[in-house]
Amino acid sequence: MKKYLKYSLVVIGLVSFYACSNDDSKPEEIVEPAKEATIAIKLASEFAVQKYGVVSIDPEVTIENANGKTETYQWSIKVAGKDGVAKDSIIGDSKTLLFITPKAADYTVDFKVIVDKIVKQASTKVTVSETGKTYTAKALTLLDFLPAPGYNIDNYSTKEEAFEAAQQNIQEGGSVALGTFGGYMVTAFDHTVINVHGKRDFTVQMATGSTTVKYSPVSIAVAYDANKNGKADENEWYEIAGSEYHKSTTVKNYELTYRKPNASASPVTGTLPWQYDTAYLSWTDNKNGSGKITKTLTRRRVNYYPEWQTDTYTLKGTKIAIPVKDVSDGAGTAFNVGTFDWGYGGIADPTIDISWAVDKDGKKVHLPGIDFVKVYVPTFAAVGANDLLTAVFEEMSDINFKAAK
């Protein structure tokens, strides 16, 4: 027994020895502390531009050891408050700043890159010079105009006459009727309306209606003259995505074709007293839809169709459903008509933020400002004896212009 115990102790000793030897030979694992992120910025020291012009400031930013953390950017300038104290005013939150201002001065523009708790700053100087021009807050230049059918459109024998009359009305503070769905106008400002960070930028005023139709919403598309050729190129247009843009009832790329009424045709009266001609004006759309616009008794002597147009013409846009409810027990004499919440002209708050602009695929775009605006009617509805739901343009203006003087 002692013999076996002796051998057992030797084996245990050997195992212990080798175990200790193996542990001693294994290198210790050293865990290095995570390195802090480092940020390097290369930014040109100065830039120059005229007021209402755009200069692109694109710094070179190198970030190391970010460890999967996302960087954020901030551009700011010092602005004196009402108390006279200069405070930071944020003017951008992306790596590249498209700098634009309405005032000639020397600006110190500060740039921050932030990764977690690490902040790196740089500054540059932007010299903004005068242009020698005078500007106005309103968009007073008409570039294009085509109304849809409507009881209240101004009719002329040629498009040139209609265009000249609409241009004169805009210049003199008058109104321009756009008709029903698709009726549009394109106007230009004499300056670039600045996309002010975090603020609304311009407004589109439409004529207010009766108690039945208080508001007449219009959709808006905007264009920035990036190549400075003085016109809105096709690839420069972006739609303002308002409160109705993403709703399932909204129809993108809608097209409606109107057919000129037969002046010699006898009216087809309806069952209701106000239905003077239920077969007055035919229409078809690109969704296999068709129908007829009814001429009302009170407007029986009015030509709804633009006289200068050919037998048919097609208007396009995003079609938006608007709530329309007959509250006259089917008589068609009284209606409740809804409106839209935000992002349209002719509503309770018709102010527009350029940052709401999206491309043809619905993706947000960043524009430094806009030079051209297209206003068009997105609704296609009738309100019985009150006729078609139409829109009448009154004014478009840069709401931050006063601060720019």
VENHUCOR-V400162 format. One record per residue. RES is the residue in one small letter. D_LAST is the distance of its C-alpha to the last C-alpha in Angstrom with 2 decimals. Layout:
res	d_last
RES	D_LAST
RES	D_LAST
This chain:
res	d_last
m	110.26
k	109.54
k	109.52
y	106.82
l	104.79
k	104.98
y	103.64
s	100.87
l	99.65
v	99.63
v	97.54
i	95.06
g	94.82
l	94.19
v	91.52
s	89.84
f	90.04
y	88.49
a	85.83
c	84.89
s	85.05
n	82.71
d	80.21
d	80.30
s	79.74
k	76.59
p	73.44
e	71.12
e	67.85
i	64.93
v	61.64
e	58.76
p	55.67
a	52.59
k	50.29
e	46.75
a	43.95
t	42.53
i	39.09
a	38.15
i	34.68
k	34.04
l	30.38
a	29.23
s	27.89
e	24.78
f	22.65
a	20.24
v	17.75
q	14.86
k	11.42
y	11.98
g	15.58
v	18.09
v	20.58
s	23.61
i	24.85
d	28.42
p	30.53
e	34.30
v	35.58
t	39.32
i	40.77
e	44.47
n	46.67
a	44.20
n	47.30
g	45.69
k	42.67
t	39.32
e	36.46
t	32.91
y	29.70
q	26.52
w	23.39
s	21.05
i	18.59
k	18.35
v	15.57
a	15.93
g	16.83
k	16.93
d	20.11
g	18.66
v	20.82
a	19.65
k	20.68
d	21.11
s	18.71
i	20.62
i	18.98
g	22.25
d	25.94
s	27.72
k	29.29
t	27.01
l	23.26
l	21.06
f	18.07
i	14.68
t	11.17
p	7.67
k	7.53
a	10.34
a	12.85
d	16.36
y	16.97
t	20.35
v	21.09
d	24.14
f	26.62
k	29.47
v	32.56
i	34.70
v	38.32
d	40.02
k	39.77
i	39.13
v	35.59
k	34.59
q	31.30
a	29.69
s	26.46
t	24.71
k	22.04
v	19.23
t	17.76
v	14.53
s	14.21
e	12.08
t	13.29
g	13.39
k	12.15
t	9.82
y	8.99
t	9.62
a	9.87
k	13.63
a	16.36
l	18.08
t	20.49
l	23.88
l	25.86
d	28.89
f	30.46
l	33.82
p	34.80
a	37.74
p	40.47
g	39.70
y	40.93
n	37.55
i	36.42
d	36.12
n	39.04
y	39.27
s	42.02
t	39.93
k	37.02
e	35.32
e	35.49
a	34.16
f	31.23
e	30.35
a	30.61
a	28.38
q	25.71
q	25.92
n	25.71
i	22.47
q	20.94
e	22.28
g	21.48
g	25.08
s	26.76
v	28.59
a	31.73
l	32.41
g	35.94
t	37.55
f	37.61
g	35.83
g	34.08
y	30.76
m	27.77
v	25.47
t	21.94
a	19.30
f	15.51
d	14.09
h	12.52
t	14.00
v	13.23
i	13.49
n	16.61
v	15.44
h	18.68
g	20.38
k	17.91
r	17.83
d	15.40
f	15.85
t	18.13
v	20.91
q	22.26
m	25.85
a	28.03
t	29.92
g	33.66
s	36.72
t	38.28
t	40.04
v	37.03
k	34.02
y	31.84
s	31.87
p	30.52
v	29.28
s	29.14
i	26.24
a	26.33
v	23.49
a	23.46
y	21.63
d	22.29
a	23.97
n	25.95
k	23.20
n	25.65
g	23.26
k	25.29
a	26.00
d	29.27
e	31.80
n	31.67
e	27.90
w	28.04
y	28.00
e	28.71
i	26.90
a	29.84
g	29.61
s	32.21
e	34.88
y	34.63
h	37.46
k	39.75
s	43.21
t	42.85
t	39.91
v	41.11
k	39.33
n	39.83
y	41.12
e	42.11
l	43.19
t	45.07
y	45.40
r	48.41
k	48.41
p	50.55
n	53.88
a	53.56
s	57.34
a	57.97
s	59.21
p	57.01
v	58.24
t	57.96
g	57.52
t	59.30
l	56.53
p	56.01
w	52.37
q	53.29
y	53.75
d	53.86
t	53.85
a	54.29
y	51.53
l	49.27
s	50.37
w	48.25
t	48.98
d	47.00
n	47.37
k	48.86
n	52.04
g	50.79
s	51.31
g	51.35
k	50.76
i	48.06
t	49.62
k	48.83
t	48.87
l	50.97
t	48.13
r	46.45
r	49.74
r	48.78
v	45.42
n	45.08
y	43.12
y	43.25
p	40.89
e	43.26
w	42.12
q	42.83
t	46.13
d	48.77
t	46.91
y	43.48
t	42.12
l	38.82
k	37.88
g	35.84
t	36.25
k	38.31
i	37.69
a	40.24
i	39.09
p	41.45
v	43.24
k	46.16
d	48.48
v	49.23
s	51.55
d	54.71
g	54.37
a	53.88
g	50.44
t	48.95
a	46.80
f	44.74
n	42.59
v	39.79
g	37.84
t	34.36
f	32.64
d	31.11
w	27.92
g	26.42
y	26.75
g	25.07
g	26.77
i	27.90
a	27.40
d	24.39
p	22.95
t	20.13
i	20.68
d	20.55
i	20.67
s	23.13
w	25.66
a	26.24
v	29.86
d	31.95
k	35.01
d	37.12
g	34.94
k	33.76
k	30.28
v	28.05
h	25.06
l	22.23
p	19.15
g	17.29
i	18.32
d	18.09
f	20.82
v	22.09
k	25.62
v	26.55
y	30.30
v	32.85
p	34.71
t	37.32
f	40.61
a	42.20
a	43.84
v	44.16
g	47.45
a	47.51
n	43.70
d	43.72
l	41.58
l	38.61
t	35.79
a	32.00
v	29.76
f	26.16
e	23.58
e	19.97
m	18.00
s	14.33
d	11.94
i	12.03
n	9.56
f	6.72
k	5.60
a	5.68
a	3.80
k	0.00
